[in-house]
Every structure is written in structure tokens, then in C-alpha cells.
Amino acid sequence: MIEVKNLSKFYGSTKAVNDVSLSIGKGELFGLLGPNGSGKTTMIKMLTGQIKPTSGSLRVHGVDVLEDPIRVRELIGVIPEQETPPSFLTAEEYLHFVAKIRKMEHYEEVCEKWFEFFDFGDQKNSLCKDLSRGTRQKLMFAQAFLHEPELAIIDEPLINLDPIMQRKVKDFLKGYVKNGGTIFISTHILEIAKEICTSIGIIYKGKLVHKGHLDDHILQGRNLEEFFLELVSRPGDYDSSLSTPGQYA
């Protein structure tokens, strides 16, 4: 479903993504893990055709992203890092707009199911600009899965959601993959990966430093957090002296 070869994105001397190769098959729930600023969002923007790479190639859902980025976005579902539904539309108008763009039939019933799923039907006539961050995230989640894509790419899937909705979304994603879908998520929250992902990649300073099935760490008795920190830590990251009260008094 995703094939990336020697992908790089440079901003001047900054190597946001540096020579990454990655293959993700159908039925995976893949988590791209990394600290803030490691290149996760840049990867997603390239996979979804929002920005062009400096070098390398990438195919998503069988389509060359550089040649036809619009076709890629037609086929997949996308949830960006920042929830940005149009401020001048109501929540219902926005979902209807997305459904029409995707040429869906009988979309009113499908939209209503999403309002029920996320329990915000009482706000469907509210302007998007008046919705809370959590509700806007629910709306962006709904638009991504409205057309039941075979592949969804999600940047920080649980951001701004309360614990009840986080559980609901995690169960949904696991069920979606179980029923034949493929999910690519990026996150810096390791607990999400441990709970729902089947495979992971770890990116650090733009380089993919690890890729493998999550079970590999469990079978070897490795703790994911410890393994992650081994790969991305720098000298002095855990200087305990900085947490000593009154040391500079």
C-alpha cells in the first residue's frame, strides 16, 4: 500500500527527512514513531502529495504520488496534524461537502452515523469555527473515513480527544485493519503504538533508524520505551541533577 525509496526532504541545510526507504503492506496498522521535530509530519505531507520531496520516489495505493497527488488523495483518507475544517461551514455542511466531492451517494445517512459514533449530533449545525478542538478532531476523523478508504494516513490520531473517545478511536482503528483496511499513523506517544500497532518505524533527525513488527520486541523481552530511547537519546538527555530542588539557591 505504501512504497518509499530513498526519500529525502531538505529545507536549506536542514534535513527534515533523509534517505528513507519504507514498505507497508495491506492490512498493517503501522506507526511512525519519533520525537517532536524528527520528520514525521514531513513524511505524511510527502505521502499525501502536499509537498514534493527533494529526492526519492513514493507510491501510495499503487499511484506515483509525484505524478498524480490528487488521485492519491481521492483514494485514501487523510487526517492532518492540525484540524482545519472550513470555519464558515457547519459541521454537517462540511461532511456533506466532503461526500459530494467524493461523489458519494446516499451520504446523508453515512454522515449521520458518524455524528452518532462520535456523539456530537447536537453540534452538527454549529459553525466549525465555534467547535472545540476535540470536536473538530472528531469531524476531521469522520471526513477521512466517510468513503471507507482502503488506506488512511493519520497524523497524531488521538490529539485533543478525551479518554472515552480515545478508546473508541483505538478500537475503531484496530477493527478497521482487522476487516481489511490499512492504517498509517504518526505519533510521539509510545502507548498508542504499543496498544494498537502491528508494526512500527522509528525516525530520528530525519533518518529511519528502525522498522519491524511490534511483536519482535515483545518476543525478545524488550520494552518498547527503553528500545525507543536507546535509539533517539543524546548524551545529557536525562541529567538527574537538573531535577534537584534548590541546587542553584
Residue pairs with C-beta under 8 A, 6 or more apart in sequence:
1 24
1 25
1 26
1 28
1 60
1 61
1 150
1 151
1 182
2 22
2 23
2 24
2 30
2 47
2 58
2 59
2 60
2 151
2 184
3 22
3 23
3 24
3 58
3 59
3 60
4 20
4 21
4 22
4 23
4 47
4 56
4 57
4 58
5 21
5 56
5 57
5 58
6 19
6 20
6 21
6 55
6 56
6 57
7 17
7 19
7 20
7 21
7 22
7 43
7 46
7 53
7 55
7 56
7 57
7 58
8 15
8 17
8 18
8 19
8 20
8 53
8 54
8 55
8 56
8 206
9 15
9 16
9 17
9 39
9 42
9 46
9 51
9 53
9 54
9 206
10 16
10 18
10 54
15 205
15 206
16 39
16 42
16 206
17 39
17 42
17 43
17 46
17 53
17 203
17 206
18 39
18 205
18 206
18 207
19 56
19 207
20 39
20 43
20 56
20 203
20 206
20 207
20 208
21 208
22 201
22 208
22 211
24 30
24 182
24 184
24 199
25 182
26 150
26 180
26 182
27 177
27 180
27 181
27 182
28 177
28 182
28 183
28 198
28 199
29 173
29 174
29 177
29 182
29 183
29 185
29 196
29 197
29 198
29 199
30 182
30 183
30 184
30 185
30 197
30 198
30 199
30 200
30 201
31 185
31 186
31 187
31 192
31 193
31 196
31 197
31 199
31 200
31 201
32 40
32 43
32 184
32 185
32 186
32 187
32 200
32 201
32 203
33 40
33 186
33 187
33 188
33 190
33 193
33 200
33 201
33 202
33 203
33 228
34 40
34 186
34 188
34 202
34 203
34 204
34 232
35 188
35 204
35 232
36 188
38 188
38 203
38 204
38 205
38 206
38 232
39 203
39 205
39 206
40 155
40 186
40 187
40 188
40 203
41 81
41 155
41 186
42 51
42 206
43 186
43 203
44 80
44 81
44 153
44 155
44 184
44 186
45 51
46 52
46 53
46 58
46 65
47 58
47 60
47 65
47 72
47 153
47 184
48 60
48 65
48 69
48 72
48 73
48 76
48 78
48 153
49 65
49 66
49 69
49 70
49 72
49 73
50 69
52 66
53 66
57 64
57 66
58 64
58 65
58 66
59 65
60 72
60 75
60 76
60 151
60 153
61 72
61 75
61 76
61 150
61 151
63 71
63 72
63 75
65 72
74 102
75 149
75 150
75 151
76 149
76 150
76 151
76 152
76 153
77 143
77 144
77 145
77 146
77 147
77 149
77 151
77 152
77 153
77 154
78 144
78 152
78 153
78 154
79 140
79 141
79 144
79 152
79 153
79 154
79 155
79 157
80 140
80 155
81 155
81 156
81 159
83 133
83 136
83 137
83 139
83 140
83 160
84 136
84 140
85 91
85 94
85 128
85 131
85 136
85 139
85 140
85 143
86 94
86 97
86 128
87 127
87 128
87 129
88 127
88 128
88 129
89 97
89 127
89 128
90 124
90 125
90 126
90 127
90 128
91 115
91 120
91 123
91 124
91 125
91 126
91 128
91 131
91 135
91 139
92 111
92 115
92 124
92 125
94 128
94 139
94 143
95 107
95 111
95 114
95 139
95 142
95 143
95 146
96 107
96 108
96 111
98 143
98 146
99 107
99 110
99 111
99 146
99 147
100 107
102 146
102 147
104 110
104 146
104 147
107 146
110 146
111 142
111 146
112 121
114 142
114 145
114 146
115 121
115 124
115 142
117 142
117 168
117 172
118 138
118 141
118 142
118 165
118 168
120 135
120 138
120 139
123 131
123 135
128 136
128 139
131 139
132 160
133 160
134 160
134 161
134 162
134 165
136 160
137 159
137 160
137 161
138 161
138 165
141 157
141 169
144 152
144 154
145 152
145 176
149 181
150 180
150 181
150 182
151 181
151 182
151 183
151 184
152 176
152 181
152 182
152 183
152 184
153 184
153 185
154 183
154 184
154 185
154 186
155 185
155 186
156 185
156 186
156 187
156 188
156 189
157 169
157 173
157 185
157 187
157 192
158 166
158 169
158 170
158 187
158 189
158 192
161 169
170 192
170 195
170 196
173 183
173 185
173 196
174 196
176 183
177 183
177 198
185 192
185 197
187 193
190 224
190 225
190 228
193 200
193 214
193 224
194 214
194 224
197 214
198 213
198 214
199 211
199 212
199 213
199 214
200 210
200 211
200 212
200 214
201 208
201 210
201 211
202 208
202 209
202 210
202 211
202 228
202 231
202 232
203 209
204 231
204 232
209 231
209 232
210 227
210 231
214 224
216 222
217 223
217 224
217 227
241 247
